[in-house]
Amino acid sequence: MFKGILLGFLAFAAFALSDAFVKLLHGSLPAYEAVFFGALLGLSALPFIKGEGDRWREVLLAQRQGLWVVRAVASAIGTTAAVIAFTALPMAEAFALIFLMPIFVTILSVLVLKEHVGWRRWSAVVAGFLGVLVVLRPGFRELGAGHLAALVCGLAGAISMIALRLSGPHEKRITLYGAGVIGSTTLAGMLMLTNFRWPHLSQWLLLLGYGLLAALGAVLLMLATRRAPANHVAPTQYSQMLWAVLLGYVLFDDQLDWPMAVGIAIILGAGLFTFVREDKVTRWWKRTRVV
């Protein structure tokens, strides 16, 4: 189990470094173009995720095709929103808003899955949104497209997670992963056609880092969930915040003031509590493959 958890930390370190690479583009390429090339490079993880007996066509063909489409669209929207958020905001602030995903999952669990949610998880939802107010401080600081994009990314991730709950027991890893990369490649590729800019050498290097590190993170996460229960691996995602603070400070001179640090702590605490309650109440981790 220890190796699985360690691989989980390494996976999310790779994801955080991937986000830093796309932020280093400083918006010099349209967000959807970065997403397209990142997802295209993400296809390189498929040979490692493909299991014995899997067929390549299962990247596209699912047991529940409608849910595959939902995850593909949600992934494309979420990834594009994430690029916009990381371009416009300090990394820690972007991650704090994106990490509202477990809160959104709780709300969607009630609306879509008709699950019963007790007062403890509702308290976490309220605390999470209070944390957002502390981070954003509307009326006291300027809010922009980056903040909205981060919230959209968290919501898109929650929609994808709900679809994963419904489809996970019936799908193979290669199908679950394929929905994300194919959806992002297709949607971003279509948007890219209207305003394509050929990247120059330094941009290509950053795109390579962005795409390949994300692919590495996906492979490491798959290996992690083979060696440890998914409910033990999932909380390692929150180590991304430590990477965000460190990389933001070293690479982008990001500074955290005390109100933002308090708001981030509230959001992370609410999210972690939600993960714990989800495991105790729904036990969905035992029914779902996490890629």
Summary of the structure (lengths in Angstrom):
residues: 291
radius of gyration: 18.1
end to end distance: 17.1
largest distance: 56.9
contacts: 1038
relative contact order: 0.24
helix: 79%
strand: 1%
